[in-house]
Amino acid sequence: MRYFLVISVFLLLQSCYYDNEQDLYPVGSGGCDTLNLSYQTHILPIISSKCQSCHGSVSPNGSLSLMTHAQIKAAEVKVRDRINRSPGDPQLMPKTDKLPACQIRQLELWYNDGAPNN
């Protein structure tokens, strides 16, 4: 009986543990901010650092310029296709390496939200 009581108390205490996503994965400590995505704060920095070196000049690679919000929004199908290819695929973008999963998720969610210019 005593053994059963000890086990019951132990299991009860274990079941009272609550996790909060914001506490477990705070945005500033390597977490992925996917709430309230902003073109200026989240999307443009990704495009500027990972895409515009090839797709931002006077004669961009593949005739695809990603300099303005309108161009980035219009290129949704191409961007989604290229960032979601497998490593080693010659059409994976950027050519240097696959984007981190967080950045891919941010781009996907932003496009899903209608690609707002905010």
N, CA, C and O atoms as CSV, one atom per row, in Angstrom:
chain,resi,resn,atom,element,x,y,z
A,1,MET,N,N,0.818,-1.190,0.000
A,1,MET,CA,C,0.000,0.000,0.000
A,1,MET,C,C,0.863,1.256,0.000
A,1,MET,O,O,0.608,2.203,-0.744
A,2,ARG,N,N,1.873,1.245,0.834
A,2,ARG,CA,C,2.781,2.385,0.926
A,2,ARG,C,C,3.485,2.626,-0.412
A,2,ARG,O,O,3.622,3.768,-0.851
A,3,TYR,N,N,3.921,1.556,-1.045
A,3,TYR,CA,C,4.586,1.618,-2.340
A,3,TYR,C,C,3.651,2.250,-3.374
A,3,TYR,O,O,4.077,3.101,-4.156
A,4,PHE,N,N,2.397,1.844,-3.381
A,4,PHE,CA,C,1.396,2.393,-4.300
A,4,PHE,C,C,1.200,3.893,-4.059
A,4,PHE,O,O,1.073,4.655,-5.018
A,5,LEU,N,N,1.173,4.319,-2.820
A,5,LEU,CA,C,1.002,5.727,-2.466
A,5,LEU,C,C,2.190,6.564,-2.952
A,5,LEU,O,O,1.991,7.656,-3.484
A,6,VAL,N,N,3.390,6.083,-2.781
A,6,VAL,CA,C,4.593,6.787,-3.227
A,6,VAL,C,C,4.595,6.926,-4.750
A,6,VAL,O,O,4.896,7.999,-5.272
A,7,ILE,N,N,4.272,5.881,-5.443
A,7,ILE,CA,C,4.215,5.907,-6.905
A,7,ILE,C,C,3.135,6.887,-7.365
A,7,ILE,O,O,3.355,7.653,-8.303
A,8,SER,N,N,1.990,6.867,-6.723
A,8,SER,CA,C,0.884,7.762,-7.096
A,8,SER,C,C,1.268,9.230,-6.926
A,8,SER,O,O,0.989,10.053,-7.798
A,9,VAL,N,N,1.899,9.551,-5.820
A,9,VAL,CA,C,2.337,10.929,-5.569
A,9,VAL,C,C,3.387,11.334,-6.608
A,9,VAL,O,O,3.337,12.443,-7.140
A,10,PHE,N,N,4.302,10.470,-6.887
A,10,PHE,CA,C,5.334,10.757,-7.880
A,10,PHE,C,C,4.718,11.034,-9.248
A,10,PHE,O,O,5.091,12.007,-9.904
A,11,LEU,N,N,3.787,10.199,-9.685
A,11,LEU,CA,C,3.131,10.381,-10.975
A,11,LEU,C,C,2.290,11.651,-11.002
A,11,LEU,O,O,2.236,12.340,-12.020
A,12,LEU,N,N,1.643,11.957,-9.904
A,12,LEU,CA,C,0.837,13.166,-9.812
A,12,LEU,C,C,1.711,14.409,-9.947
A,12,LEU,O,O,1.342,15.352,-10.647
A,13,LEU,N,N,2.849,14.417,-9.292
A,13,LEU,CA,C,3.754,15.566,-9.385
A,13,LEU,C,C,4.323,15.727,-10.795
A,13,LEU,O,O,4.516,16.849,-11.263
A,14,GLN,N,N,4.585,14.638,-11.454
A,14,GLN,CA,C,5.107,14.686,-12.818
A,14,GLN,C,C,4.078,15.238,-13.791
A,14,GLN,O,O,4.446,15.890,-14.768
A,15,SER,N,N,2.818,14.995,-13.550
A,15,SER,CA,C,1.769,15.439,-14.465
A,15,SER,C,C,1.418,16.908,-14.289
A,15,SER,O,O,0.619,17.431,-15.067
A,16,CYS,N,N,1.967,17.582,-13.322
A,16,CYS,CA,C,1.655,18.988,-13.058
A,16,CYS,C,C,2.663,19.938,-13.690
A,16,CYS,O,O,2.743,21.100,-13.291
A,17,TYR,N,N,3.403,19.489,-14.628
A,17,TYR,CA,C,4.419,20.302,-15.277
A,17,TYR,C,C,3.828,20.940,-16.531
A,17,TYR,O,O,3.304,20.243,-17.400
A,18,TYR,N,N,3.914,22.261,-16.622
A,18,TYR,CA,C,3.353,22.972,-17.760
A,18,TYR,C,C,4.458,23.664,-18.544
A,18,TYR,O,O,5.308,24.340,-17.966
A,19,ASP,N,N,4.445,23.493,-19.854
A,19,ASP,CA,C,5.399,24.172,-20.724
A,19,ASP,C,C,4.709,25.318,-21.430
A,19,ASP,O,O,3.543,25.214,-21.808
A,20,ASN,N,N,5.416,26.390,-21.602
A,20,ASN,CA,C,4.928,27.550,-22.329
A,20,ASN,C,C,5.904,27.783,-23.476
A,20,ASN,O,O,7.098,27.970,-23.242
A,21,GLU,N,N,5.410,27.776,-24.712
A,21,GLU,CA,C,6.291,27.894,-25.879
A,21,GLU,C,C,7.159,29.150,-25.819
A,21,GLU,O,O,8.337,29.100,-26.173
A,22,GLN,N,N,6.595,30.277,-25.377
A,22,GLN,CA,C,7.368,31.519,-25.317
A,22,GLN,C,C,8.511,31.404,-24.307
A,22,GLN,O,O,9.580,31.978,-24.513
A,23,ASP,N,N,8.290,30.664,-23.215
A,23,ASP,CA,C,9.355,30.481,-22.236
A,23,ASP,C,C,10.412,29.503,-22.734
A,23,ASP,O,O,11.605,29.690,-22.494
A,24,LEU,N,N,9.965,28.456,-23.431
A,24,LEU,CA,C,10.899,27.450,-23.923
A,24,LEU,C,C,11.723,27.931,-25.107
A,24,LEU,O,O,12.903,27.600,-25.224
A,25,TYR,N,N,11.095,28.722,-25.994
A,25,TYR,CA,C,11.758,29.159,-27.218
A,25,TYR,C,C,11.626,30.676,-27.386
A,25,TYR,O,O,10.954,31.133,-28.310
A,26,PRO,N,N,12.257,31.459,-26.509
A,26,PRO,CA,C,12.136,32.911,-26.655
A,26,PRO,C,C,12.749,33.378,-27.962
A,26,PRO,O,O,13.744,32.824,-28.430
A,27,VAL,N,N,12.141,34.408,-28.548
A,27,VAL,CA,C,12.542,34.898,-29.863
A,27,VAL,C,C,13.997,35.306,-29.894
A,27,VAL,O,O,14.688,35.001,-30.865
A,28,GLY,N,N,14.484,35.973,-28.888
A,28,GLY,CA,C,15.852,36.476,-28.889
A,28,GLY,C,C,16.914,35.434,-28.641
A,28,GLY,O,O,18.100,35.746,-28.745
A,29,SER,N,N,16.549,34.221,-28.322
A,29,SER,CA,C,17.564,33.219,-27.972
A,29,SER,C,C,17.583,32.065,-28.967
A,29,SER,O,O,17.748,30.909,-28.575
A,30,GLY,N,N,17.419,32.368,-30.230
A,30,GLY,CA,C,17.502,31.328,-31.233
A,30,GLY,C,C,16.161,30.752,-31.627
A,30,GLY,O,O,16.096,29.872,-32.486
A,31,GLY,N,N,15.080,31.233,-31.014
A,31,GLY,CA,C,13.756,30.780,-31.385
A,31,GLY,C,C,13.382,31.341,-32.747
A,31,GLY,O,O,14.058,32.227,-33.269
A,32,CYS,N,N,12.328,30.833,-33.305
A,32,CYS,CA,C,11.890,31.286,-34.627
A,32,CYS,C,C,10.636,32.129,-34.479
A,32,CYS,O,O,9.577,31.612,-34.122
A,33,ASP,N,N,10.746,33.412,-34.750
A,33,ASP,CA,C,9.617,34.330,-34.643
A,33,ASP,C,C,8.725,34.183,-35.871
A,33,ASP,O,O,9.096,34.604,-36.967
A,34,THR,N,N,7.557,33.588,-35.688
A,34,THR,CA,C,6.610,33.440,-36.789
A,34,THR,C,C,5.299,34.156,-36.499
A,34,THR,O,O,4.323,33.993,-37.231
A,35,LEU,N,N,5.276,34.944,-35.439
A,35,LEU,CA,C,4.088,35.708,-35.096
A,35,LEU,C,C,4.255,37.142,-35.579
A,35,LEU,O,O,5.327,37.731,-35.441
A,36,ASN,N,N,3.206,37.692,-36.138
A,36,ASN,CA,C,3.222,39.083,-36.603
A,36,ASN,C,C,4.397,39.368,-37.533
A,36,ASN,O,O,5.143,40.326,-37.328
A,37,LEU,N,N,4.555,38.539,-38.544
A,37,LEU,CA,C,5.655,38.720,-39.488
A,37,LEU,C,C,5.516,40.044,-40.219
A,37,LEU,O,O,4.413,40.453,-40.580
A,38,SER,N,N,6.618,40.693,-40.427
A,38,SER,CA,C,6.648,41.989,-41.089
A,38,SER,C,C,7.621,41.937,-42.266
A,38,SER,O,O,8.704,41.360,-42.169
A,39,TYR,N,N,7.221,42.539,-43.361
A,39,TYR,CA,C,8.101,42.599,-44.528
A,39,TYR,C,C,9.413,43.290,-44.164
A,39,TYR,O,O,10.494,42.784,-44.468
A,40,GLN,N,N,9.312,44.441,-43.517
A,40,GLN,CA,C,10.507,45.227,-43.184
A,40,GLN,C,C,11.398,44.529,-42.161
A,40,GLN,O,O,12.622,44.560,-42.283
A,41,THR,N,N,10.801,43.910,-41.168
A,41,THR,CA,C,11.569,43.334,-40.061
A,41,THR,C,C,12.069,41.922,-40.336
A,41,THR,O,O,13.175,41.568,-39.927
A,42,HIS,N,N,11.270,41.114,-41.022
A,42,HIS,CA,C,11.616,39.703,-41.186
A,42,HIS,C,C,11.998,39.322,-42.620
A,42,HIS,O,O,13.029,38.688,-42.844
A,43,ILE,N,N,11.170,39.707,-43.577
A,43,ILE,CA,C,11.326,39.217,-44.950
A,43,ILE,C,C,12.438,39.936,-45.707
A,43,ILE,O,O,13.302,39.293,-46.303
A,44,LEU,N,N,12.419,41.251,-45.684
A,44,LEU,CA,C,13.439,42.003,-46.417
A,44,LEU,C,C,14.862,41.658,-45.976
A,44,LEU,O,O,15.733,41.538,-46.837
A,45,PRO,N,N,15.142,41.494,-44.683
A,45,PRO,CA,C,16.498,41.083,-44.302
A,45,PRO,C,C,16.919,39.727,-44.884
A,45,PRO,O,O,18.083,39.538,-45.237
A,46,ILE,N,N,15.980,38.790,-44.983
A,46,ILE,CA,C,16.305,37.482,-45.584
A,46,ILE,C,C,16.635,37.674,-47.062
A,46,ILE,O,O,17.665,37.200,-47.541
A,47,ILE,N,N,15.755,38.373,-47.780
A,47,ILE,CA,C,15.944,38.585,-49.215
A,47,ILE,C,C,17.225,39.376,-49.471
A,47,ILE,O,O,17.989,39.049,-50.378
A,48,SER,N,N,17.457,40.414,-48.670
A,48,SER,CA,C,18.654,41.252,-48.857
A,48,SER,C,C,19.940,40.463,-48.663
A,48,SER,O,O,20.882,40.601,-49.444
A,49,SER,N,N,19.979,39.639,-47.627
A,49,SER,CA,C,21.226,38.934,-47.321
A,49,SER,C,C,21.417,37.651,-48.125
A,49,SER,O,O,22.553,37.230,-48.344
A,50,LYS,N,N,20.335,37.028,-48.565
A,50,LYS,CA,C,20.461,35.724,-49.218
A,50,LYS,C,C,20.171,35.717,-50.716
A,50,LYS,O,O,20.575,34.789,-51.416
A,51,CYS,N,N,19.470,36.749,-51.224
A,51,CYS,CA,C,19.001,36.694,-52.611
A,51,CYS,C,C,19.499,37.836,-53.498
A,51,CYS,O,O,19.793,37.633,-54.676
A,52,GLN,N,N,19.589,39.024,-52.927
A,52,GLN,CA,C,19.825,40.196,-53.763
A,52,GLN,C,C,21.226,40.280,-54.357
A,52,GLN,O,O,21.440,41.050,-55.293
A,53,SER,N,N,22.169,39.529,-53.852
A,53,SER,CA,C,23.495,39.570,-54.464
A,53,SER,C,C,23.441,39.024,-55.892
A,53,SER,O,O,24.226,39.447,-56.741
A,54,CYS,N,N,22.538,38.101,-56.165
A,54,CYS,CA,C,22.377,37.556,-57.520
A,54,CYS,C,C,21.135,38.094,-58.223
A,54,CYS,O,O,21.111,38.213,-59.448
A,55,HIS,N,N,20.109,38.417,-57.446
A,55,HIS,CA,C,18.832,38.838,-58.025
A,55,HIS,C,C,18.509,40.293,-57.693
A,55,HIS,O,O,17.360,40.653,-57.434
A,56,GLY,N,N,19.560,41.121,-57.709
A,56,GLY,CA,C,19.324,42.507,-57.369
A,56,GLY,C,C,20.073,43.500,-58.227
A,56,GLY,O,O,19.963,44.708,-58.016
A,57,SER,N,N,20.820,43.020,-59.177
A,57,SER,CA,C,21.608,43.922,-60.017
A,57,SER,C,C,20.800,44.378,-61.226
A,57,SER,O,O,19.625,44.041,-61.374
A,58,VAL,N,N,21.454,45.147,-62.081
A,58,VAL,CA,C,20.806,45.638,-63.303
A,58,VAL,C,C,20.379,44.471,-64.191
A,58,VAL,O,O,19.304,44.502,-64.790
A,59,SER,N,N,21.217,43.453,-64.273
A,59,SER,CA,C,20.850,42.257,-65.039
A,59,SER,C,C,20.891,41.054,-64.092
A,59,SER,O,O,21.897,40.347,-64.026
A,60,PRO,N,N,19.795,40.825,-63.359
A,60,PRO,CA,C,19.768,39.766,-62.344
A,60,PRO,C,C,19.794,38.362,-62.955
A,60,PRO,O,O,19.335,38.141,-64.075
A,61,ASN,N,N,20.338,37.440,-62.196
A,61,ASN,CA,C,20.369,36.042,-62.641
A,61,ASN,C,C,18.962,35.539,-62.919
A,61,ASN,O,O,18.028,35.833,-62.173
A,62,GLY,N,N,18.820,34.788,-63.985
A,62,GLY,CA,C,17.534,34.221,-64.349
A,62,GLY,C,C,16.479,35.258,-64.682
A,62,GLY,O,O,15.284,34.959,-64.686
A,63,SER,N,N,16.918,36.471,-64.959
A,63,SER,CA,C,16.002,37.590,-65.233
A,63,SER,C,C,14.972,37.768,-64.115
A,63,SER,O,O,13.842,38.191,-64.361
A,64,LEU,N,N,15.372,37.443,-62.898
A,64,LEU,CA,C,14.483,37.568,-61.743
A,64,LEU,C,C,15.071,38.576,-60.766
A,64,LEU,O,O,16.054,38.299,-60.079
A,65,SER,N,N,14.456,39.742,-60.718
A,65,SER,CA,C,14.886,40.768,-59.783
A,65,SER,C,C,14.036,40.686,-58.521
A,65,SER,O,O,12.810,40.592,-58.582
A,66,LEU,N,N,14.718,40.725,-57.375
A,66,LEU,CA,C,14.033,40.692,-56.086
A,66,LEU,C,C,14.407,41.940,-55.278
A,66,LEU,O,O,14.806,41.855,-54.116
A,67,MET,N,N,14.269,43.085,-55.922
A,67,MET,CA,C,14.663,44.345,-55.281
A,67,MET,C,C,13.505,45.050,-54.582
A,67,MET,O,O,13.719,45.729,-53.577
A,68,THR,N,N,12.298,44.905,-55.085
A,68,THR,CA,C,11.173,45.633,-54.507
A,68,THR,C,C,10.161,44.659,-53.920
A,68,THR,O,O,10.166,43.468,-54.230
A,69,HIS,N,N,9.311,45.183,-53.081
A,69,HIS,CA,C,8.248,44.364,-52.508
A,69,HIS,C,C,7.399,43.740,-53.613
A,69,HIS,O,O,7.079,42.553,-53.560
A,70,ALA,N,N,7.037,44.545,-54.614
A,70,ALA,CA,C,6.199,44.038,-55.712
A,70,ALA,C,C,6.881,42.883,-56.448
A,70,ALA,O,O,6.222,41.908,-56.809
A,71,GLN,N,N,8.185,42.982,-56.672
A,71,GLN,CA,C,8.910,41.915,-57.363
A,71,GLN,C,C,8.979,40.650,-56.509
A,71,GLN,O,O,8.839,39.538,-57.019
A,72,ILE,N,N,9.194,40.831,-55.217
A,72,ILE,CA,C,9.275,39.677,-54.308
A,72,ILE,C,C,7.912,38.993,-54.211
A,72,ILE,O,O,7.823,37.765,-54.203
A,73,LYS,N,N,6.870,39.790,-54.139
A,73,LYS,CA,C,5.517,39.237,-54.072
A,73,LYS,C,C,5.163,38.500,-55.364
A,73,LYS,O,O,4.586,37.414,-55.326
A,74,ALA,N,N,5.511,39.094,-56.504
A,74,ALA,CA,C,5.201,38.488,-57.801
A,74,ALA,C,C,5.986,37.197,-58.038
A,74,ALA,O,O,5.557,36.341,-58.812
A,75,ALA,N,N,7.130,37.057,-57.376
A,75,ALA,CA,C,7.985,35.881,-57.574
A,75,ALA,C,C,7.651,34.752,-56.594
A,75,ALA,O,O,8.453,33.836,-56.416
A,76,GLU,N,N,6.499,34.807,-55.971
A,76,GLU,CA,C,6.133,33.840,-54.930
A,76,GLU,C,C,6.336,32.394,-55.366
A,76,GLU,O,O,6.978,31.623,-54.653
A,77,VAL,N,N,5.814,32.021,-56.496
A,77,VAL,CA,C,5.897,30.618,-56.938
A,77,VAL,C,C,7.352,30.200,-57.117
A,77,VAL,O,O,7.745,29.117,-56.684
A,78,LYS,N,N,8.148,31.049,-57.752
A,78,LYS,CA,C,9.562,30.713,-57.964
A,78,LYS,C,C,10.322,30.653,-56.647
A,78,LYS,O,O,11.113,29.736,-56.427
A,79,VAL,N,N,10.088,31.623,-55.773
A,79,VAL,CA,C,10.796,31.649,-54.490
A,79,VAL,C,C,10.453,30.405,-53.680
A,79,VAL,O,O,11.346,29.724,-53.174
A,80,ARG,N,N,9.164,30.108,-53.556
A,80,ARG,CA,C,8.754,28.916,-52.797
A,80,ARG,C,C,9.380,27.650,-53.364
A,80,ARG,O,O,9.852,26.791,-52.619
A,81,ASP,N,N,9.380,27.542,-54.693
A,81,ASP,CA,C,9.946,26.356,-55.338
A,81,ASP,C,C,11.437,26.225,-55.026
A,81,ASP,O,O,11.902,25.150,-54.649
A,82,ARG,N,N,12.169,27.298,-55.182
A,82,ARG,CA,C,13.624,27.228,-55.048
A,82,ARG,C,C,14.099,27.045,-53.606
A,82,ARG,O,O,15.083,26.343,-53.372
A,83,ILE,N,N,13.419,27.661,-52.636
A,83,ILE,CA,C,13.888,27.530,-51.252
A,83,ILE,C,C,13.510,26.184,-50.638
A,83,ILE,O,O,14.070,25.798,-49.612
A,84,ASN,N,N,12.576,25.471,-51.248
A,84,ASN,CA,C,12.132,24.194,-50.695
A,84,ASN,C,C,12.739,22.977,-51.384
A,84,ASN,O,O,12.326,21.848,-51.117
A,85,ARG,N,N,13.690,23.184,-52.248
A,85,ARG,CA,C,14.348,22.046,-52.908
A,85,ARG,C,C,15.344,21.384,-51.956
A,85,ARG,O,O,15.777,21.984,-50.972
A,86,SER,N,N,15.689,20.163,-52.262
A,86,SER,CA,C,16.598,19.395,-51.411
A,86,SER,C,C,18.032,19.877,-51.581
A,86,SER,O,O,18.414,20.336,-52.657
A,87,PRO,N,N,18.829,19.773,-50.513
A,87,PRO,CA,C,20.248,20.104,-50.648
A,87,PRO,C,C,20.871,19.264,-51.760
A,87,PRO,O,O,20.598,18.069,-51.874
A,88,GLY,N,N,21.700,19.894,-52.568
A,88,GLY,CA,C,22.321,19.213,-53.697
A,88,GLY,C,C,21.577,19.422,-54.996
A,88,GLY,O,O,22.143,19.196,-56.066
A,89,ASP,N,N,20.335,19.844,-54.939
A,89,ASP,CA,C,19.559,20.134,-56.144
A,89,ASP,C,C,20.159,21.380,-56.793
A,89,ASP,O,O,20.335,22.392,-56.116
A,90,PRO,N,N,20.476,21.332,-58.085
A,90,PRO,CA,C,21.111,22.483,-58.731
A,90,PRO,C,C,20.215,23.731,-58.773
A,90,PRO,O,O,20.715,24.833,-59.000
A,91,GLN,N,N,18.915,23.577,-58.561
A,91,GLN,CA,C,18.032,24.738,-58.581
A,91,GLN,C,C,17.703,25.264,-57.184
A,91,GLN,O,O,16.916,26.199,-57.042
A,92,LEU,N,N,18.302,24.667,-56.154
A,92,LEU,CA,C,18.122,25.155,-54.796
A,92,LEU,C,C,18.683,26.567,-54.682
A,92,LEU,O,O,19.783,26.849,-55.158
A,93,MET,N,N,17.927,27.440,-54.056
A,93,MET,CA,C,18.399,28.799,-53.812
A,93,MET,C,C,18.329,29.069,-52.316
A,93,MET,O,O,17.411,28.614,-51.634
A,94,PRO,N,N,19.310,29.814,-51.815
A,94,PRO,CA,C,20.476,30.322,-52.513
A,94,PRO,C,C,21.461,29.201,-52.828
A,94,PRO,O,O,21.471,28.156,-52.178
A,95,LYS,N,N,22.275,29.443,-53.827
A,95,LYS,CA,C,23.227,28.424,-54.299
A,95,LYS,C,C,24.224,28.022,-53.215
A,95,LYS,O,O,24.686,26.882,-53.170
A,96,THR,N,N,24.550,28.987,-52.333
A,96,THR,CA,C,25.580,28.727,-51.327
A,96,THR,C,C,25.160,27.670,-50.312
A,96,THR,O,O,25.986,26.858,-49.895
A,97,ASP,N,N,23.894,27.665,-49.910
A,97,ASP,CA,C,23.421,26.702,-48.916
A,97,ASP,C,C,21.921,26.878,-48.717
A,97,ASP,O,O,21.384,27.957,-48.967
A,98,LYS,N,N,21.259,25.849,-48.280
A,98,LYS,CA,C,19.826,25.918,-48.018
A,98,LYS,C,C,19.563,26.898,-46.877
A,98,LYS,O,O,20.313,26.951,-45.902
A,99,LEU,N,N,18.484,27.673,-47.015
A,99,LEU,CA,C,18.090,28.585,-45.946
A,99,LEU,C,C,17.778,27.807,-44.677
A,99,LEU,O,O,17.334,26.661,-44.748
A,100,PRO,N,N,18.003,28.414,-43.518
A,100,PRO,CA,C,17.585,27.753,-42.275
A,100,PRO,C,C,16.071,27.538,-42.273
A,100,PRO,O,O,15.326,28.311,-42.874
A,101,ALA,N,N,15.633,26.495,-41.599
A,101,ALA,CA,C,14.208,26.148,-41.558
A,101,ALA,C,C,13.358,27.319,-41.065
A,101,ALA,O,O,12.240,27.515,-41.542
A,102,CYS,N,N,13.872,28.087,-40.127
A,102,CYS,CA,C,13.122,29.226,-39.605
A,102,CYS,C,C,12.846,30.253,-40.701
A,102,CYS,O,O,11.726,30.750,-40.815
A,103,GLN,N,N,13.848,30.570,-41.498
A,103,GLN,CA,C,13.671,31.559,-42.565
A,103,GLN,C,C,12.720,31.037,-43.639
A,103,GLN,O,O,11.918,31.802,-44.174
A,104,ILE,N,N,12.798,29.767,-43.956
A,104,ILE,CA,C,11.867,29.182,-44.919
A,104,ILE,C,C,10.447,29.286,-44.371
A,104,ILE,O,O,9.525,29.658,-45.097
A,105,ARG,N,N,10.274,28.964,-43.119
A,105,ARG,CA,C,8.945,29.029,-42.488
A,105,ARG,C,C,8.418,30.462,-42.490
A,105,ARG,O,O,7.238,30.687,-42.760
A,106,GLN,N,N,9.285,31.435,-42.190
A,106,GLN,CA,C,8.859,32.832,-42.193
A,106,GLN,C,C,8.406,33.265,-43.585
A,106,GLN,O,O,7.370,33.913,-43.728
A,107,LEU,N,N,9.177,32.911,-44.607
A,107,LEU,CA,C,8.794,33.258,-45.976
A,107,LEU,C,C,7.471,32.592,-46.354
A,107,LEU,O,O,6.598,33.235,-46.936
A,108,GLU,N,N,7.321,31.316,-46.030
A,108,GLU,CA,C,6.089,30.594,-46.351
A,108,GLU,C,C,4.880,31.255,-45.678
A,108,GLU,O,O,3.860,31.491,-46.325
A,109,LEU,N,N,4.995,31.549,-44.399
A,109,LEU,CA,C,3.882,32.153,-43.669
A,109,LEU,C,C,3.557,33.549,-44.188
A,109,LEU,O,O,2.389,33.928,-44.271
A,110,TRP,N,N,4.580,34.304,-44.532
A,110,TRP,CA,C,4.377,35.651,-45.070
A,110,TRP,C,C,3.632,35.579,-46.405
A,110,TRP,O,O,2.688,36.335,-46.634
A,111,TYR,N,N,4.052,34.683,-47.269
A,111,TYR,CA,C,3.347,34.499,-48.539
A,111,TYR,C,C,1.917,34.004,-48.279
A,111,TYR,O,O,0.978,34.474,-48.923
A,112,ASN,N,N,1.743,33.069,-47.351
A,112,ASN,CA,C,0.397,32.578,-47.033
A,112,ASN,C,C,-0.517,33.689,-46.545
A,112,ASN,O,O,-1.733,33.625,-46.727
A,113,ASP,N,N,0.060,34.697,-45.930
A,113,ASP,CA,C,-0.708,35.818,-45.397
A,113,ASP,C,C,-0.975,36.881,-46.470
A,113,ASP,O,O,-1.521,37.941,-46.162
A,114,GLY,N,N,-0.602,36.614,-47.705
A,114,GLY,CA,C,-0.847,37.568,-48.790
A,114,GLY,C,C,0.332,38.465,-49.080
A,114,GLY,O,O,0.197,39.413,-49.853
A,115,ALA,N,N,1.484,38.203,-48.489
A,115,ALA,CA,C,2.709,38.984,-48.706
A,115,ALA,C,C,2.484,40.479,-48.450
A,115,ALA,O,O,2.715,41.297,-49.341
A,116,PRO,N,N,2.035,40.844,-47.241
A,116,PRO,CA,C,1.760,42.258,-46.970
A,116,PRO,C,C,3.018,43.117,-46.957
A,116,PRO,O,O,4.097,42.653,-46.587
A,117,ASN,N,N,2.869,44.359,-47.360
A,117,ASN,CA,C,3.990,45.311,-47.344
A,117,ASN,C,C,3.919,46.094,-46.044
A,117,ASN,O,O,3.515,47.257,-46.018
A,118,ASN,N,N,4.316,45.439,-44.981
A,118,ASN,CA,C,4.242,46.067,-43.649
A,118,ASN,C,C,5.607,46.173,-42.998
A,118,ASN,O,O,5.721,46.675,-41.880
